[in-house]
Structures are given as structure tokens and as C-alpha cells.
Amino acid sequence: MNRLIAAALAAAMAAPAVAAAQTPPATIGERYIPAPWWMREPVIASIGQVRTQVPANRAGFSASFQSIDRTAADASRKAADQIRALSQALAAYGVDVVRVETTVSTRPLYDQYRDEGGVLRDNARADQIERYQADATISVTVRDTRVLERVYATVVASQPTSIGQVGFNLEPDNAVKTWLQGEAVKDAAARARAAASNAGASLGGVKVIDPTGRACETDVLAGWPAYGSGGLATDVDFQPAFVPPSAPPPPPSPVARQRGAPSEEQIESARLALQPPLRELTDQACVVYGLN
């Protein structure tokens, strides 16, 4: 019985401690603010902020082929025939290089008449349908921009009814993210080293490395936790040694050209310069050093 009573008292005493541990360490504006553990001795907290420009690695555009016929089935079939050979030619690059989506939509074209005011209007009755218009749309996503010019020229050489503007975007891979995070840590170290030297001190051992940078945004003097904006970012050149330059992938192996597919001469004559634009990437890191 005594053991049960002691266990109950211990649990009751531990409950407030758990609740207290879950509450914020301080309220902004309090007179006395508890400092983080790594501020019990002289330290310097340095935020590394870097930015770079990387060429966009994704491109996309769409093109439409239009066909008009007496029936919806005939119009759809002719529109689909126009993009069948083109979609197969682009799909030959592989889904890792070029991704193709095709859709076909059909709408009726009604007989037109002029009302008493001379305004040209369409009949909206099913028995007044004159023809059907089918639009076959091909949406292209280029995941390797080294083949963008040839892919775009292939679509242009197919003589679509309309073709959209090429759009670019950047989806950084893991190698770029890792490299930029490393540059942020290097920048934090360089800033800390320069600040300590200018203040007549030297850096000690590393106490905290925070890839998110939030640890360095703790403002003890203003009331912790309080977060503010950092300084200006350091520009770094995107030249990671582990990404060697490589030649663009070759075009798909030539196959028997289907009806409607552009020839090699038509593709080459339609080529245009399409250079991916630069996109900005930023990152930051926090490194806390002791001071000697």
C-alpha cells in the first residue's frame, strides 16, 4: 500500500513538470528571458545566406490540330490522325526525356442566319448542326532541355493549327539542393570567422549546426522567441564538381516515317534557338561557434 501511495505521489508531482515542459519558455515582452543552453558561455551565432542562378530544367508547350467534317466521328478521326504520328515520334524519346499528353475535343458548328437587325447568329438547335469541329491537342513536357529545340522543331514541322508559347520552370534535383546547403554552411563559417577576427577574437568549437537557420534567429535581447529577417545573401556560382557536363541525348532511332510525320529536312529547317532562362535559388544555415 505504501508503495502504491508513493507511486501516485510521484506521478502527481511529475504531471506539472510535463505540462511546464510543453509550454513556451517565455512570453515576448517579459523582463527576464531564459537564454538557450549554448549561450552559457561566449558564442557567436552566424547565419549563412546564399543565392545562385540555375538554368531552368523543365519546358512545356502545347499545339492544336483542327479538323472540320460532316459528322463528329469523322472530324475526331481526322484530327486524331494528324497527331498520331507526331505523338509517336515524340514518345520515342522516352518518358524520362519527353512526356506527351493528347486530347481530342469536338463541338458542333450550327447553321447561321441574320436576324431582323442584321446581326449574324447561330442556330442552337440539334437539327440545325451544319458541321463538327474537332481539336486535337498535344501537350509536351520536356524534362531534358538539351533536346528542347529539336522537339519544338518537330512539332512546328508538323504544321499545327496553333502552337503555344514555351514555358520554363526549375525543379532542382537532390544534387543541387545538397550543393547549395553546403554553400550556406560555408558562408556561415566565413561570416563567423570574419566577425570574430574583426572583434579581436578567434573561433572555438562548433556548438550548433542548424540547416534551417532558425537557431540563429533567436533574439534573446528582444524577447525569446522572436524572429527577424537576416542580412543580404551571398552570391555563389553554380559549379558543383560532381555534375560533369554531358552531351545531349541523341534523337530517337529513325523508323519508317508514317503518314503525316515530318521529315528530317523539315525538322531541321524549323529549328529555333530556345535557351532556358536562369532561375534563382536561395538557402540558409545557422552555425554557432564558441569564442576564444
ChimeraX attribute file (.defattr): number of C-alpha atoms within 10 A of each C-alpha:
attribute: neighborCount
match mode: 1-to-1
recipient: residues
	/A:1	6
	/A:2	7
	/A:3	8
	/A:4	9
	/A:5	10
	/A:6	11
	/A:7	12
	/A:8	12
	/A:9	11
	/A:10	11
	/A:11	11
	/A:12	11
	/A:13	11
	/A:14	12
	/A:15	11
	/A:16	11
	/A:17	10
	/A:18	10
	/A:19	9
	/A:20	11
	/A:21	10
	/A:22	9
	/A:23	8
	/A:24	9
	/A:25	14
	/A:26	15
	/A:27	13
	/A:28	14
	/A:29	12
	/A:30	11
	/A:31	10
	/A:32	13
	/A:33	18
	/A:34	13
	/A:35	17
	/A:36	12
	/A:37	7
	/A:38	15
	/A:39	15
	/A:40	8
	/A:41	9
	/A:42	11
	/A:43	19
	/A:44	22
	/A:45	25
	/A:46	25
	/A:47	30
	/A:48	30
	/A:49	26
	/A:50	25
	/A:51	20
	/A:52	17
	/A:53	15
	/A:54	19
	/A:55	17
	/A:56	20
	/A:57	20
	/A:58	20
	/A:59	19
	/A:60	21
	/A:61	17
	/A:62	21
	/A:63	23
	/A:64	23
	/A:65	22
	/A:66	21
	/A:67	20
	/A:68	20
	/A:69	19
	/A:70	14
	/A:71	15
	/A:72	17
	/A:73	13
	/A:74	16
	/A:75	25
	/A:76	23
	/A:77	15
	/A:78	18
	/A:79	25
	/A:80	21
	/A:81	16
	/A:82	21
	/A:83	25
	/A:84	17
	/A:85	18
	/A:86	21
	/A:87	19
	/A:88	13
	/A:89	22
	/A:90	22
	/A:91	17
	/A:92	16
	/A:93	19
	/A:94	11
	/A:95	13
	/A:96	9
	/A:97	19
	/A:98	22
	/A:99	18
	/A:100	18
	/A:101	12
	/A:102	16
	/A:103	12
	/A:104	18
	/A:105	14
	/A:106	18
	/A:107	14
	/A:108	19
	/A:109	18
	/A:110	18
	/A:111	15
	/A:112	14
	/A:113	12
	/A:114	10
	/A:115	9
	/A:116	7
	/A:117	6
	/A:118	8
	/A:119	8
	/A:120	10
	/A:121	12
	/A:122	13
	/A:123	14
	/A:124	13
	/A:125	9
	/A:126	9
	/A:127	9
	/A:128	14
	/A:129	17
	/A:130	15
	/A:131	16
	/A:132	20
	/A:133	20
	/A:134	26
	/A:135	22
	/A:136	26
	/A:137	23
	/A:138	22
	/A:139	17
	/A:140	23
	/A:141	22
	/A:142	24
	/A:143	18
	/A:144	16
	/A:145	23
	/A:146	19
	/A:147	18
	/A:148	25
	/A:149	17
	/A:150	19
	/A:151	22
	/A:152	24
	/A:153	19
	/A:154	24
	/A:155	26
	/A:156	21
	/A:157	21
	/A:158	21
	/A:159	16
	/A:160	18
	/A:161	14
	/A:162	12
	/A:163	18
	/A:164	11
	/A:165	9
	/A:166	15
	/A:167	14
	/A:168	20
	/A:169	15
	/A:170	17
	/A:171	12
	/A:172	14
	/A:173	9
	/A:174	9
	/A:175	11
	/A:176	18
	/A:177	14
	/A:178	12
	/A:179	15
	/A:180	24
	/A:181	20
	/A:182	18
	/A:183	23
	/A:184	28
	/A:185	25
	/A:186	17
	/A:187	25
	/A:188	24
	/A:189	23
	/A:190	14
	/A:191	18
	/A:192	22
	/A:193	17
	/A:194	14
	/A:195	16
	/A:196	17
	/A:197	12
	/A:198	10
	/A:199	8
	/A:200	9
	/A:201	13
	/A:202	16
	/A:203	19
	/A:204	14
	/A:205	11
	/A:206	15
	/A:207	14
	/A:208	15
	/A:209	18
	/A:210	15
	/A:211	18
	/A:212	13
	/A:213	23
	/A:214	14
	/A:215	21
	/A:216	22
	/A:217	18
	/A:218	18
	/A:219	15
	/A:220	16
	/A:221	12
	/A:222	14
	/A:223	19
	/A:224	22
	/A:225	18
	/A:226	14
	/A:227	14
	/A:228	10
	/A:229	6
	/A:230	13
	/A:231	9
	/A:232	10
	/A:233	17
	/A:234	14
	/A:235	14
	/A:236	15
	/A:237	12
	/A:238	14
	/A:239	11
	/A:240	12
	/A:241	8
	/A:242	9
	/A:243	9
	/A:244	7
	/A:245	7
	/A:246	7
	/A:247	6
	/A:248	10
	/A:249	11
	/A:250	9
	/A:251	13
	/A:252	12
	/A:253	8
	/A:254	9
	/A:255	8
	/A:256	6
	/A:257	12
	/A:258	13
	/A:259	11
	/A:260	14
	/A:261	22
	/A:262	20
	/A:263	13
	/A:264	12
	/A:265	9
	/A:266	15
	/A:267	19
	/A:268	14
	/A:269	12
	/A:270	16
	/A:271	17
	/A:272	13
	/A:273	9
	/A:274	14
	/A:275	13
	/A:276	20
	/A:277	14
	/A:278	15
	/A:279	15
	/A:280	11
	/A:281	15
	/A:282	17
	/A:283	20
	/A:284	24
	/A:285	26
	/A:286	24
	/A:287	26
	/A:288	25
	/A:289	23
	/A:290	18
	/A:291	15
	/A:292	12
